Amino acid sequence: MKRILLVVVVVFSTAVSAQQTAVASRTRPAVEFLASDRLEGRDTGSPGERMAGDYIAMQLARAGAKPLPAHRDMFMPFEFTAGTRDGGSTLTIRGGGGQQAFRDPEQVQALSFSDDATINGPVVFAGYGLVVPESQGFGYDSYAGLDVKDKIVLVLHYFPEDTDAKTKAALARYSDLRYKALAARQHGAKGLLIVIGPRSPNAGQTLRMTSDTALSGSGIPAATISGAVANAMFAGATKALAAAQQELDSGNPHVPGFTLPSQIDLTTKVVRERQTGRNVIAYLPAANVTADRPWVIVGAHYDHLGHGTRGTSLAGKEEAGQIHHGADDNASGTSAVLAIAEKLATTPLRRNVMFTLWSGEEIGLVGSNAFVMNPPVPLNQVAAYLNFDMVGRMQNNKLAADGVASSPAWARILERANIAAGFDLATNDDPYQPTDSSNFNQAGLPTLFFTTGSHPDYHRPSDTADKINYEDLDRIVDFAAAVIQATANADMAPAFTKVDPPNTGATLAGVRVTTGTIPDYTTEAKGLLLAGVVGGGPAEKAGLMKGDIITEIAGQSITNIYDYTFALELLKADTPVKVVFMRNGQRREVELTPAGRR
C-alpha cells in the first residue's frame, strides 16, 4: 500500500509541477498527464483509469468544486460487462454403441452470446444456416424442407464463396453469427453449433470468444466446435462435411440439409466478467439559486482504449497491443472541462454547474447511462447538458456544435458567445451523436456537443499529446465558459425540443422501414429495452414509450437488439404488425405501422 501511494504522490507531484511551469496553456498539463504512458490508455476499470480519476478529482477540488450534496467524495462507481469467457462448455457424441467426450476449448467453446444450458438430442446439418428474406429479391433458406424443432442444428461459419459478387453480397449480410442464432431459434431448434468448414479460412479451428457488447444472451445455447468434432458427428452420414460444403459453395439455395446419425449432449456456459468503473462528479454551487431548473451539467469522457484489446481499435498490425494514448479522444475534452471549472469558479452563477467526467464511453456510453438511469439530482431539475469530445485538433478555425435543434435557445446563445471567440462555427441540428450527450437528449434534456472532428490518429496509438492544438483548445475553453455562463444565468432554462433522429430503427443496409424506436444499448434486458421513441414516429403513435421492453414483433421473438434489427428486414412500410412488450412487468400488445425510411 505504501509503495502504491508513493507512486501516486510522485505522479501527481509531477503533474502539478508541470502545471506550474506550463503557464502558456491551461489545458496542456492535463492532456499530457492523462495521455502519458503511465496511465496505459485509461481503459475502463483499469489501474490507469483509476489514477486518471484520482487526478481529475484533485484538479476539480483545486478549482474550488465540491462533491455533490450528501456525497462524501466525487466518485460515482458503476458496474459493467468487461468481457466474456467460456466457463467450461462440454460436448459428448453418442452413437454406434459408444461415446466421445470433448472438453478442451480447442474442441468446443460457447459463443459469447450463448445462453447457459445443458441440452441433448439429435443433430441436423443445415448448411450455412442462412435465411435471406424474399423481400431482398434473393431467396435463400438453409432450413427449407428441414424439421429442426427441438433438435440441435449444426451450421457452417461464413457463407458460400464460389458465387458471383452480387449473390455473395446478398448472403454475406445474413452470415452474422447472431443472425444464424436467431434463424435457428425461430425455426424451433434447441441449440446451435458452428464449425469452420474445410474449404474456409482457418479451417477446423474453433472461433475465438470475443467480447460481446450485448448484456444478454441470444435465447439459444450456441457453441463453436472444431473440424475434428464435426467430422466425428458426420461419421456414418450419407455425405462427408467436406463434400457437403463443396456442394453448398456453388450458392445453390436448393442444396438440402440432412439429419446426422449421432446424438449429442451439450453444455454451454458463458462467464460474463463484471468490473467497476468510476465517473468523477463535482459542482460549483450557485451564489444564490434564483432560476428554474437549478442545474447545468458539463461533461466529457476521460476513458480510452487501453492497449486496444476491446475491438474498437483502428491500430495497424505494427501497432497492435500498443498503448492507445487518447490525447484528443478524450484527454482534450477532459482538460477543457477542468479548465472551464477553474474559469467559472470566480463567476457569479444563478444555477449550480455540475462537472461530470465519464468513464465507460468507449464501451458503449456506460458511465453516462448509469448516471441517467440513477441520477444524483432529479433530471427535471437539470436545465441542460453540454458535452466535449475530441476538441483538441482544430483546423482552419472550425468548431462544430451538434444538437442545436434540441432547444430554440441554443442558436442565440452560441451566436452571442462566438462574437468574442470568432470561430468558424458549424452548427448541426442532430443531437443523436455517438457520445455521452445522446443519453441526456434521450432523457429529454437540451444538449450541446462540441468537437473539432476526427483525424487519421483516431483510436490509434498515435493519438498523442504532442499533436494537440493547445492554443485553440484554450480558446474553446473561453468560448464554452461563456456559453455555460449564459445558460446558467438565464431567467428561463432552455426549452427542450424533441428531434427526429435520421435513419432510426436499424443498422443493416437494405432495411427500408423505421419503427421510430430508440434502443437502450447499455442496460441488460430480455428483449429490446427502449431508451425512448421518436416524436411523431410509428412507435409513439402505437403508444410505446421509454422503458418498454419489446419481446416480439411481427411474430418474431426478440431477446436483444440483434434480433430486433434482423426482424426489421421482414417489415413493410404502411403494413401494421403486432408488437408484444413488457411495461412495469406486465405483458401488453399494440399494433404498430412501420413507416418508410427517408
KAPECOR-V100085 format. One record per backbone hydrogen bond with DSSP energy under -1.0 kcal/mol. NH is the residue of the N-H (numbers start at 1). CO is the residue of the C=O. If there is no record, write none. Layout:
NH_CO ; NH_CO
//
This chain:
5_1 ; 6_2 ; 7_3 ; 8_4 ; 9_5 ; 10_6 ; 11_7 ; 12_8 ; 13_9 ; 14_10 ; 15_11 ; 16_12 ; 17_13 ; 18_14 ; 19_15 ; 20_16 ; 21_17 ; 22_18 ; 23_21 ; 25_22 ; 31_27 ; 32_28 ; 33_29 ; 34_30 ; 35_31 ; 36_33 ; 39_36 ; 40_37 ; 42_39 ; 46_43 ; 50_46 ; 51_47 ; 52_48 ; 53_49 ; 54_50 ; 55_51 ; 56_52 ; 57_53 ; 58_54 ; 59_55 ; 60_56 ; 61_57 ; 62_58 ; 63_59 ; 64_61 ; 65_60 ; 66_283 ; 71_68 ; 76_279 ; 78_277 ; 80_275 ; 82_273 ; 85_271 ; 87_269 ; 90_267 ; 91_102 ; 92_265 ; 93_100 ; 94_263 ; 95_98 ; 98_95 ; 100_93 ; 102_91 ; 107_104 ; 108_104 ; 109_224 ; 111_222 ; 114_111 ; 115_220 ; 117_268 ; 119_266 ; 121_264 ; 123_262 ; 124_152 ; 125_258 ; 126_154 ; 129_126 ; 132_140 ; 136_133 ; 137_134 ; 140_132 ; 142_130 ; 144_141 ; 146_143 ; 150_188 ; 151_148 ; 152_122 ; 153_191 ; 154_124 ; 155_193 ; 156_127 ; 157_195 ; 163_161 ; 168_164 ; 169_165 ; 170_166 ; 171_167 ; 172_168 ; 173_169 ; 174_171 ; 175_172 ; 180_176 ; 181_177 ; 182_178 ; 183_179 ; 184_180 ; 185_181 ; 186_182 ; 187_183 ; 188_185 ; 189_184 ; 190_151 ; 192_221 ; 193_153 ; 194_223 ; 195_155 ; 200_197 ; 204_196 ; 205_202 ; 218_113 ; 223_192 ; 224_109 ; 225_194 ; 226_107 ; 227_204 ; 230_226 ; 231_227 ; 232_228 ; 233_229 ; 234_230 ; 237_234 ; 244_240 ; 245_241 ; 246_242 ; 247_243 ; 248_244 ; 249_245 ; 251_248 ; 255_252 ; 258_125 ; 260_123 ; 263_94 ; 264_121 ; 265_92 ; 266_119 ; 267_90 ; 268_117 ; 271_85 ; 273_83 ; 275_80 ; 277_78 ; 279_76 ; 280_357 ; 281_74 ; 282_355 ; 283_66 ; 284_353 ; 287_349 ; 295_381 ; 296_352 ; 297_384 ; 298_354 ; 299_386 ; 300_356 ; 302_358 ; 304_42 ; 306_41 ; 308_305 ; 314_459 ; 319_316 ; 322_319 ; 324_306 ; 327_463 ; 331_326 ; 332_327 ; 334_330 ; 335_331 ; 336_332 ; 337_333 ; 338_334 ; 339_335 ; 340_336 ; 341_337 ; 342_338 ; 343_339 ; 344_340 ; 345_341 ; 347_344 ; 352_294 ; 353_284 ; 354_296 ; 355_282 ; 356_298 ; 357_280 ; 358_300 ; 364_361 ; 365_361 ; 366_360 ; 369_365 ; 370_366 ; 371_367 ; 372_368 ; 373_369 ; 374_370 ; 381_378 ; 382_379 ; 383_295 ; 385_446 ; 386_297 ; 387_448 ; 388_299 ; 389_450 ; 398_395 ; 399_424 ; 400_451 ; 401_426 ; 402_449 ; 403_428 ; 404_428 ; 406_403 ; 407_404 ; 410_407 ; 413_409 ; 414_410 ; 415_411 ; 416_412 ; 417_413 ; 418_414 ; 419_416 ; 421_417 ; 422_418 ; 424_397 ; 425_423 ; 426_399 ; 428_401 ; 433_431 ; 435_433 ; 438_435 ; 439_436 ; 441_437 ; 442_438 ; 444_441 ; 445_440 ; 448_385 ; 449_402 ; 450_387 ; 451_400 ; 452_390 ; 458_455 ; 460_457 ; 463_460 ; 464_462 ; 467_464 ; 468_465 ; 469_392 ; 470_468 ; 473_469 ; 474_470 ; 475_471 ; 476_472 ; 477_473 ; 478_474 ; 479_475 ; 480_476 ; 481_477 ; 482_478 ; 483_479 ; 484_480 ; 485_481 ; 486_482 ; 487_483 ; 488_484 ; 489_485 ; 497_406 ; 511_508 ; 514_595 ; 518_532 ; 520_529 ; 527_525 ; 527_559 ; 528_550 ; 530_548 ; 531_518 ; 532_518 ; 534_516 ; 537_534 ; 539_515 ; 541_537 ; 542_538 ; 543_540 ; 544_539 ; 547_530 ; 548_545 ; 549_582 ; 550_528 ; 551_580 ; 552_580 ; 553_556 ; 554_578 ; 556_553 ; 558_551 ; 564_560 ; 565_561 ; 566_562 ; 567_563 ; 568_564 ; 569_566 ; 570_567 ; 571_568 ; 574_594 ; 575_572 ; 577_592 ; 579_590 ; 580_552 ; 581_588 ; 582_549 ; 583_586 ; 586_583 ; 588_581 ; 590_579 ; 592_577 ; 595_514 ; 597_512
//
